[in-house]
Every structure is written in structure tokens, then in C-alpha cells.
Amino acid sequence: MAPIAASRQQFDEIPTVVGIFSAFGLVFSVSLFAWICCQRKSSKSNKTPPYKFVHVLKGVDIYPENLNSKKKFGADDKSETKNKSVTPKNSLHLDLEKRDLNGNFPKTTPKNQSSPDLENLSPKHFAERKKDSVSPDSLKSTTSLSSEEKQDKLGTLFFSLEYNFEKKAFVVNIKEARGLPAMDEQSMTSDPYIKMTILPEKKHKVKTRVLRKTLDPAFDETFTFYGIPYSQIQDLTLHFMILSFDRFSRDDVIGEVLIPLAGIELSEGKMLMDREIIKRNVRKSSGRGELLISLCYQSTTNTLTVVVLKARHLPKSDVSGLSDPYVKVNLYHAKKRISKKKTHVKKCTPNAVFNELFVFDIPCEGLDDISIEFLVLDSDRGSRNEVIGRLTLGSSAEGTGGEHWKEICEYPRRQIAKWHMLCDG
């Protein structure tokens, strides 16, 4: 029984010893933490910053790496106490505050003794003073020249050409355009896309997608034209038309690029090319051409027969010098269109022969409130068709249009044909 009682007494004394040791450890850790905090506080109070960082000063950049010593900010030094009357303490900071709104120092009379602050001025200060000395006339001349150069430059087109001998196909890759002018004055940007036509036959017409709000569009689109023998490549010409999409009106023409393929060898592989975009070559003509129309009014059936016969001397509205004309016929009653017809397209000719007949039902008796409009258009599969010329026949029409209309009213059931001059569309 005695050994068991002794072992129990030893087990009861262990928690007491552990508690005493833990109390001593807690006291020691708290005292050590307090001593470290006091040491840090005293070191911070005695420590002086090695430099001052001056910022938010117009036209002045001062970085710690450029400061060699504390002299630049007026530290206590023997040399500084001697020249205290000339350069007081914090002299650089005070001088910077005396600068005017443009960031320039006020003019002072020079002394024989050189100031150390002048040696510390960076080249940026002298560049600023140089800018201030430029005359306004020279600035105007340079800005005007730069604006004129910007207006003349319409950008650059980058593309590649290749011929696939296995498939007998001509491959054109339109890569990108750079430096296009802004066609939208409000957003100062453009919505460019490119139309490409192979001349002179104009059988192949393609266009890229529209890229929104960019002056450096990256298209990267490849077009493959099959059935073109390699021997005919030298006779072809590529015509690129660069346009800016306009949702509410006709698309704006930025410029064009014309690439004759004569002398270009594609047998060695792909050729990367770039060309400057130039203004569109619009050939103005003295007239818009003529249209031969035949009319016949049937008073018994109250119908009007219209025959579009021929067109001649149509203007050369395309770079190739040839148009693809067709005629659109609109019938109006009291200035409201009630019917429309159109002819077939005649390819690559300024003198088209249509010989197409249209019969219109007249909703009222007589032709007093009836008029007919003829629109001669140039067919363009890649974009909107351009109007070559316009002609209006009716009781209120002037010139030959009014005379022709008067004759068919006076002589019903008679087919009367006349040539008419087209006006601007």
C-alpha cells in the first residue's frame, strides 16, 4: 500500500510544476516583446531620412537615384553654412516654388559665383525653354504642313498574290490596311471594307467583311478564283476599292489601288505586296448619255406600254472604262410609286441594247396624274449600284420628256419613240 500512495503523490505534483514553468515562460515572452517595441521606437525617432522626394512640380522630375548627397536639399554642412546668404536652407525647394505657371524660372542677374543648383538642372529643363522660344508663326506653318500631308495620305494596303497550278486557281489574300483616314467626323474613325474586281472583264467581284471603328483594319481574307489559266494572268488587272460603311446613306469611298499583273511572276510562289491608297479616279463626262424610249397609251384598256429600246454614250463610271448598265422603271400616281420594273443587265458596254417591253395598268382615267421615272444604273454585285443617269416623263416634265408625254396623250394607241438626254442621278 505504501508504494501506491507514493506514486499517487508524484502524479499530483506534476500539474503544479507545469503551471509554474508556463507562467515563467509567459512573463519572459511579454517582457521580450516590450523590449523589441521600445528598441524600434527609439531607432525610428533617431533615424533621419536619406533624401526628400519632391513631386507634383510642373516640369520637374526629381528621383532619389539622381541625388548624390543631402546637399541638394539643404542638409547641415560646412560648405552650406559659409554660403548661407547666397543659398539658404532648402534652396532648391524654394526656387521651384518661385517658378511661374509655365514651369519656367524668373530671370535673375548672373553672378560670378556659380550656383550648385544650376549644375543639377536636367536636360529636360533646357528642352522646355527651347520649346518656349519657338515662334507662333513657325508652329502654324508646321501644323499646316502636317495637316496637308495627312489629308494627302490615304493609307497603305497589304496583300499577297499566288497561283495554284494544280487547281488552276488564282489566289488573292487581303491582309490589312494601315493609316486610313477617318470618314466619320463625330467618332473620328471609319468602318472600312474592301471590294476587289478583276479587270477588264469584271466577271469576278468579291468584298471583305466590314470592320467597325478602326483605321488599321486587319482583314486576312483569302479569295480563290478558279478557271483562270496562268497564261491569262499577265493580261489581268486587280482593282481594290477601299470604302467605309455608312448605315444611313451611300458608303464613303476612301480610295483605290490598281495593280496591273503584267510583269508579275507568280511561278516561284506567293508574293507579298503593299501599295499606297490613292484617290478614286472619277472620270467626268460632258453628259450622262441618252436613252431611247417608246410609249403607247391604250385609252380603251387604260394601260400604258413602255419599251426600253437602247442607251448610248453612257459615261465611263468604272476604272476599266466600261459599265454594266440596266434600267429601272418606276410608275408614279400623284407622286406615289405604284409599280416598278427593271431590265436585264448588259455587260461591259456604254451603248446597250435592251428591247424590253413593260405594260402598266393605270388606276385612273387619263395621264394627268401619272409620271414615269427611268433610272440607268451600273450593276455592281459587290456593293450598292451607282446611278448613271435619270429621266422623268410626265405632264409636268420639262424639255423632251414633257413633249413626248403630250404626244402620247394626243395620239392614243400609237407607239411613239424618242431619244432623251439623261440628267444627273
Salt bridges, closest charged atoms under 4 A:
ASP61 OD2 - LYS124 NZ 2.75
ASP76 OD1 - LYS89 NZ 3.83
GLU97 OE2 - HIS93 NE2 3.15
GLU176 OE2 - ARG178 NH2 2.66
ASP191 OD2 - ARG212 NH1 3.75
GLU201 OE1 - LYS203 NZ 3.53
GLU221 OE2 - ARG209 NH1 2.63
GLU256 OE1 - HIS239 NE2 2.87
GLU290 OE2 - ARG312 NE 3.06
ASP318 OD1 - LYS202 NZ 3.84
ASP324 OD2 - LYS202 NZ 3.52
ASP324 OD2 - LYS205 NZ 3.51
GLU356 OE2 - HIS344 ND1 3.02
GLU373 OE2 - ARG390 NH1 2.35
ASP380 OD2 - LYS195 NZ 2.81
ASP380 OD1 - LYS205 NZ 3.94
GLU386 OE2 - ARG280 NH2 3.20
GLU407 OE2 - LYS418 NZ 3.60
ASP424 OD1 - ARG288 NE 3.59
